[in-house]
């Protein structure tokens, strides 16, 4: 962050940032109908006064998907009034505009159109209120784009994979990569991020010189397991994220300590709901970018209608009245009158000296009448404030809180029967019981290093699959990773250690990082069991070699998905043995046990499930986090087919873990040799054939008995080998050909 004076020159981008303007909200209301239009005009005036390079809108410019004629007419009028003129544009676009603006028949930025005279370009993504609909996939922004008033970008036409191509802007020596993603249903986008189907392209040349600005319109706060987008899903190379859709104004940039970028949430410019988040002061932002430095100046909006909200809990006023007090309803009503008058007086004081602020404020009094109290007539109550407030019909809101759960004062007082008695009926899993247990216990016995989900998964592995090392490996793995992280952060004091551990634990909850850590620990426990020669108890379901002599088809696999082909290869290993009567029963039993343990650890590549259903293998290096403060960009190169000569891109998956987190040590990973098994067989057969030309058949024949058996056991990996691409040799160390 830098001061605005140091940044304001010919190399500085000046960008006005606003989100969720909601033009047309309550436009038929006699008092509040023009609020959204008045504030939008103030935003455009502010942009013209500050002589910004362009305006960036974060979605929901319109409140309705099909705006009325009045709404469209007012919007077009103001855009033409404030954004068209003869002022020069001081930045250039370097990227392929046919890719950036792919929703219009005029795929170029509006200020480069020879038929238009634009002084302030407007770049906007669509939100969930004005999203594309219909067979053509058009939205209200497309109308403004076709008319040349708004540059609509960030529209993804695919529902399976998303590829975000930035608009590359350059002003002087400053380079800005502007990314945008319009509103998509949160559950669908969450699934795309999890499956690595969201890709962000980066400039191929001089990546470290670009300031990466990303605009998104999704749920930021968690409304459900998948009904939001965690900040950890976004790529770590970003510098600033402008988050739309959330109406609470949190415009001051907050740093994401895991991804190491900043997030600003401008909030809405008009209150569309009477909730506490809308009561905060409304602001827009003036962003200055010079090189890799930025400065965000908060600009308060003066035309926004005041909004005050207050909660009243009647049970807290026992010194004034109780349920049995005579005329208690009248006393409650008098209390509500006093609270409303206090908010009106506060609104009058704050409005002094601000002539642009509307006279009538929004007032909401939420009355909690839990405890046996009765409500009064809200319509009669509101009649006294018709001339003083803008929302007389919504002035009072009665609510009743749920009965509070009994507090657990001692760990021994937990009613385990209440937790366990519905298990069979509701089909609860082990991890659900673990979660309920920790929710019922007091704070001092809560988990501080592990998560409830991870402990529940480890316990399920222990119970269902007899993985005796599951819990121990999970604790050891998390402890080692946390120690490396703390050492990298140079944390010394106990309080700093506790705070850092708590932050790490909260940041990875319900994310792919947590799932990958759990899978990694479970694979370690499984590897230890196989080293000891033990087998799992769930042989009938997940062990296809439980009966290698049987000719029946193996049962369907579950769990990690060891399929029927593994069973066939196990029988092939047995069949390849010489059927000699000299081999004893003990040796045959030993070979069967060895093949079984090997097949439990590995499986043919064609038999593995897809990545969307299979947890990350212990041998795969898909997750790389580095907790150092240095930028270590590692890119997956694949140039885009539609780019200009100055804007070639590298493909960056949103889940590419080339980041600044914890780097996992892969020294103990189980991988395989990169020499196919048929190379070894070819070598032996050539040697025997050559020997046959020199020696008699009776001398060469015994050599066939010593051909290597096709059993598969793990080998150390060579660079570039992934998954089970090749078969394995009967060696426990790299063979001589490697």
Number of C-alpha atoms within 10 A of each C-alpha: 11 13 13 17 9 10 19 14 13 13 19 26 27 24 21 27 25 28 31 28 26 25 27 23 22 16 17 10 11 9 14 17 15 16 23 28 21 15 20 24 18 17 24 18 16 18 22 18 9 12 15 20 23 21 23 22 24 32 30 28 26 27 21 18 18 15 17 13 9 10 20 17 11 15 21 15 11 16 19 14 13 18 23 17 13 10 12 12 16 13 18 13 18 18 23 21 21 16 18 24 20 17 24 15 10 16 18 19 21 23 21 13 13 7 9 14 18 22 20 27 22 24 22 26 29 31 30 20 20 24 23 21 12 7 6 8 12 16 22 20 27 20 16 17 25 17 14 23 26 26 26 28 27 27 22 18 13 8 11 13 16 19 18 21 28 27 23 24 18 19 20 15 11 20 27 22 24 21 24 28 24 25 27 19 12 19 14 14 23 21 16 18 21 16 17 18 18 22 21 18 23 27 23 17 13 9 16 13 15 23 24 22 20 21 25 24 26 24 18 18 12 11 11 9 11 16 18 18 24 20 18 19 19 20 22 23 24 19 20 20 22 23 25 30 23 20 25 21 21 19 23 16 18 14 14 14 14 19 20 20 20 17 22 21 27 28 28 26 29 25 26 16 10 18 15 13 17 23 20 17 18 26 26 24 22 21 19 27 25 24 20 15 15 20 20 23 16 16 15 12 20 18 22 23 24 25 22 20 18 13 12 16 15 20 16 11 12 10 7 12 17 18 15 9 11 10 10 16 16 11 15 22 16 13 15 18 16 12 15 22 14 12 20 19 11 12 19 14 10 11 18 9 8 10 10 14 17 17 15 20 21 24 25 24 21 16 19 19 18 16 14 12 17 12 15 13 9 16 13 9 18 17 11 12 18 14 10 15 22 23 20 20 15 16 22 20 14 15 13 13 10 7 8 6 7 7 11 14 11 11 13 9 11 16 12 13 8 9 16 13 10 11 14 9 7 8 9 13 13 20 18 16 17 19 15 15 18 14 12 19 18 15 12 9 10 15 13 14 16 18 19 22 19 22 21 19 24 27 20 19 21 16 13 12 18 17 21 18 20 28 22 13 21 24 18 13 18 16 14 12 16 19 14 17 21 17 12 15 14 11 15 10 8 9 10 13 17 13 12 17 19 15 13 16 17 13 18 17 17 14 17 17 18 18 17 17 19 25 21 21 24 26 21 20 22 25 18 17 19 18 11 9 13 12 19 19 13 14 15 16 16 23 27 25 26 21 16 20 11 10 9 8 10 22 13 14 16 13 12 13 17 24 22 21 17 23 24 17 20 23 19 15 17 20 12 13 15 13 9 8 7 6 10 9 10 9 10 13 11 11 15 21 17 16 23 23 23 21 21 22 16 18 22 18 14 11 13 18 14 9 11 11 11 13 17 19 18 22 20 16 15 13 19 15 17 20 17 16 12 9 14 12 13 11 15 13 13 13 16 17 8 15 18 13 9 13 21 20 24 20 21 23 20 23 23 21 21 24 26 22 21 18 18 14 10 11 8 10 18 17 21 25 24 21 16 13 16 10 11 15 15 11 10 17 15 12 12 16 12 12 15 15 10 10 12 10 11 9 11 16 11 10 14 12 11 9 15 15 17 21 21 23 22 21 20 17 19 14 8 6 15 15 17 18 14 16 21 22 23 15 12 11 15 16 13 5 9 10
